[in-house]
């Protein structure tokens, strides 16, 4: 069984999935809704009902902002440079990364400056393994793009 958090689904307690609703505090729930409302595309790994991981991405011209959720106790958010080809389930480099509790990681991602901002991070470093979702855990992958109303929200919000 699952419930919806905006367009985000999380498995209920009693599931064998790593991402369970009982781990959600009201603050984390609100921040997840903010991520969805910011126009992120959601990728449910292992199915929508009981995902083993959720990878949320927002595409910029030269970067991808992302968060990999494999539970809510420890979450990794990052800005990944777009070089030739990027594997969203195993990025090789990041220019910014935040690892920690879900509330702090999600808040840091939501507050990350626009890539064109003078203070935006630009120096690439190796990506942490916590961003990686092994192929065996990815299938099936269900992709939920943002609605047309939400697709540009992040860019507009951060440009102001």
C-alpha positions as CSV (number, residue, x, y, z in Angstrom):
1,X,0.0,0.0,0.0
2,X,1.2,3.5,-0.7
3,X,0.1,7.1,-0.2
4,X,0.8,10.1,-2.3
5,X,2.7,13.1,-1.2
6,X,1.9,15.5,-4.0
7,X,3.1,13.4,-7.0
8,X,5.5,11.5,-4.8
9,X,4.5,8.0,-3.6
10,X,6.2,6.3,-0.7
11,X,5.6,2.8,0.5
12,X,3.7,2.3,3.8
13,X,5.0,0.6,6.9
14,X,5.0,-3.1,6.7
15,X,6.5,-3.1,3.2
16,X,9.9,-4.6,2.6
17,X,10.9,-1.5,0.6
18,X,13.6,0.8,1.9
19,X,11.5,3.9,1.5
20,X,8.7,3.8,4.0
21,X,6.1,6.4,4.9
22,X,6.6,5.8,8.7
23,X,10.0,7.5,8.3
24,X,8.4,10.7,7.1
25,X,8.3,13.6,9.5
26,X,5.9,16.5,8.7
27,X,8.9,18.6,7.7
28,X,10.3,15.9,5.3
29,X,6.8,15.4,3.8
30,X,6.5,19.2,3.1
31,X,10.0,19.3,1.6
32,X,9.3,16.4,-0.7
33,X,6.1,18.2,-1.8
34,X,8.3,21.3,-2.4
35,X,10.7,19.2,-4.6
36,X,7.7,17.9,-6.7
37,X,6.3,21.4,-6.9
38,X,9.7,22.8,-8.0
39,X,9.3,20.7,-11.2
40,X,11.6,17.7,-10.5
41,X,11.2,14.5,-12.6
42,X,10.7,11.5,-10.4
43,X,12.2,8.1,-11.2
44,X,10.9,5.2,-9.0
45,X,13.4,2.3,-9.0
46,X,11.9,-1.1,-8.4
47,X,8.4,0.1,-9.0
48,X,6.1,2.8,-7.8
49,X,4.3,0.8,-5.1
50,X,7.5,-0.3,-3.2
51,X,10.5,1.6,-4.6
52,X,13.9,0.6,-3.5
53,X,15.1,4.2,-4.4
54,X,13.6,7.4,-5.8
55,X,15.8,9.6,-7.9
56,X,14.5,13.1,-8.4
57,X,16.1,15.3,-11.1
58,X,15.8,18.8,-12.5
59,X,17.5,19.5,-15.8
60,X,19.4,22.7,-16.5
61,X,21.3,23.5,-19.7
62,X,24.7,22.4,-18.3
63,X,23.7,20.6,-15.0
64,X,21.2,18.3,-13.4
65,X,20.1,18.9,-9.8
66,X,19.2,15.6,-8.2
67,X,18.4,13.8,-5.0
68,X,18.7,10.1,-4.4
69,X,16.4,8.7,-1.7
70,X,17.1,5.2,-0.4
71,X,15.3,5.8,2.8
72,X,14.8,9.1,4.7
73,X,17.4,8.8,7.4
74,X,20.3,9.5,4.9
75,X,19.8,11.3,1.6
76,X,22.2,12.5,-1.0
77,X,21.5,15.7,-3.0
78,X,23.8,16.9,-5.8
79,X,24.3,19.1,-8.8
80,X,25.8,17.0,-11.6
81,X,27.6,18.6,-14.6
82,X,26.3,17.5,-18.0
83,X,29.3,16.1,-19.9
84,X,28.7,14.2,-23.1
85,X,26.5,11.5,-21.5
86,X,25.2,11.3,-17.9
87,X,24.0,8.3,-16.1
88,X,21.4,9.5,-13.5
89,X,21.7,6.3,-11.6
90,X,25.5,6.4,-11.4
91,X,26.9,10.0,-11.9
92,X,30.6,10.2,-12.1
93,X,31.1,13.8,-11.0
94,X,29.3,16.5,-9.0
95,X,30.0,20.2,-8.5
96,X,27.9,20.3,-5.3
97,X,26.8,17.5,-2.9
98,X,25.0,17.3,0.4
99,X,24.7,14.1,2.3
100,X,22.8,13.8,5.5
101,X,19.3,13.7,7.1
102,X,16.5,14.0,4.6
103,X,15.2,17.4,5.9
104,X,18.7,19.0,5.7
105,X,19.6,17.5,2.3
106,X,16.2,18.4,0.7
107,X,16.4,22.0,2.2
108,X,19.9,22.4,0.9
109,X,18.9,21.3,-2.6
110,X,15.9,23.5,-2.7
111,X,18.1,26.5,-1.6
112,X,20.9,25.8,-4.0
113,X,21.5,28.8,-6.2
114,X,20.7,29.0,-9.9
115,X,23.6,27.6,-12.0
116,X,24.1,31.0,-13.6
117,X,24.5,32.7,-10.2
118,X,28.0,34.1,-9.5
119,X,28.2,32.0,-6.3
120,X,27.1,28.7,-8.0
121,X,29.5,25.8,-7.6
122,X,31.4,24.9,-10.7
123,X,34.4,22.7,-9.7
124,X,33.8,19.1,-10.5
125,X,34.8,16.4,-7.9
126,X,34.1,12.6,-7.9
127,X,30.5,11.8,-7.1
128,X,29.8,9.9,-3.9
129,X,28.6,6.3,-4.2
130,X,25.5,7.2,-2.3
131,X,24.1,8.7,-5.5
132,X,24.4,5.3,-7.3
133,X,21.5,2.9,-7.7
134,X,22.8,-0.5,-9.0
135,X,21.1,-1.8,-12.1
136,X,19.5,-4.7,-10.2
137,X,17.7,-2.2,-8.0
138,X,16.5,0.0,-10.9
139,X,14.1,-2.3,-12.6
140,X,11.4,-1.6,-13.3
141,X,11.9,2.2,-13.5
142,X,8.8,4.4,-13.6
143,X,9.4,7.9,-14.7
144,X,7.0,10.7,-13.6
145,X,7.8,14.0,-15.4
146,X,6.5,17.2,-13.8
147,X,3.2,18.6,-15.1
148,X,3.6,21.4,-17.6
149,X,2.6,23.9,-14.9
150,X,5.5,22.8,-12.7
151,X,8.2,22.1,-15.3
152,X,9.9,25.6,-15.1
153,X,9.0,26.5,-11.5
154,X,12.5,25.9,-10.2
155,X,14.2,28.0,-12.9
156,X,11.8,30.9,-12.4
157,X,12.0,30.7,-8.6
158,X,15.8,30.7,-8.6
159,X,16.2,33.3,-11.3
160,X,14.4,35.9,-9.1
